[in-house]
Amino acid sequence: MKLNIQWKKVLYGIALIVIGIILAVFHFIVAGDGIRDFISSIIAVISVLVILVGTYITLSEIKNCK
């Protein structure tokens, strides 16, 4: 079964969303005090950005599929 390029991009988008959720969970694990809060906030920002990119890729490719 060969997937066309549009569905591969949809799967990549979904994978990015899952990675973003995993990073969000990791953000809560790392949280602490001092430098750990700083690292935790960086992980949180990266998590949000990854989820947004994954959502954009997924929705734009689903919209283009006919």
C-alpha positions in Angstrom: 0.0 0.0 0.0 1.6 3.2 -1.1 0.4 6.5 0.4 0.4 9.6 -1.6 2.4 12.6 -0.5 -0.6 14.4 1.0 -1.4 11.6 3.5 2.2 11.3 4.4 2.2 15.0 5.4 -1.0 14.4 7.4 0.8 11.6 9.3 3.8 13.9 9.9 1.5 16.5 11.3 -0.1 14.1 13.6 3.3 12.8 14.7 4.3 16.4 15.5 1.2 16.9 17.6 2.0 13.7 19.6 5.6 14.9 20.1 4.3 18.2 21.3 2.1 16.5 23.8 5.0 14.4 25.1 7.1 17.6 25.5 4.2 19.1 27.4 4.2 16.2 29.8 8.0 16.4 30.1 7.6 20.1 30.9 5.8 19.2 34.1 8.3 16.6 35.0 11.2 18.9 34.7 9.6 21.8 36.6 11.3 22.7 39.9 13.1 25.7 41.1 15.8 27.9 39.7 17.4 26.7 36.5 14.9 23.9 36.2 12.0 26.4 35.9 13.9 28.1 33.1 14.5 24.9 31.2 10.9 23.9 31.9 9.6 27.1 30.3 11.8 26.6 27.2 10.4 23.1 26.9 6.8 24.5 27.2 7.4 27.0 24.5 8.9 24.4 22.2 5.9 22.1 22.9 3.4 24.8 22.0 5.2 25.6 18.8 5.5 21.9 17.7 1.8 21.4 18.4 0.9 24.5 16.3 3.1 23.4 13.4 1.7 19.9 13.5 -1.9 21.3 13.5 -1.1 23.6 10.6 0.4 20.8 8.5 -2.4 18.4 9.3 -5.2 20.8 8.6 -3.7 22.3 5.5 -3.1 18.9 3.9 -6.6 17.6 4.9 -8.1 20.7 3.3 -6.1 20.0 0.1 -7.0 16.3 -0.2 -10.0 15.7 -2.5 
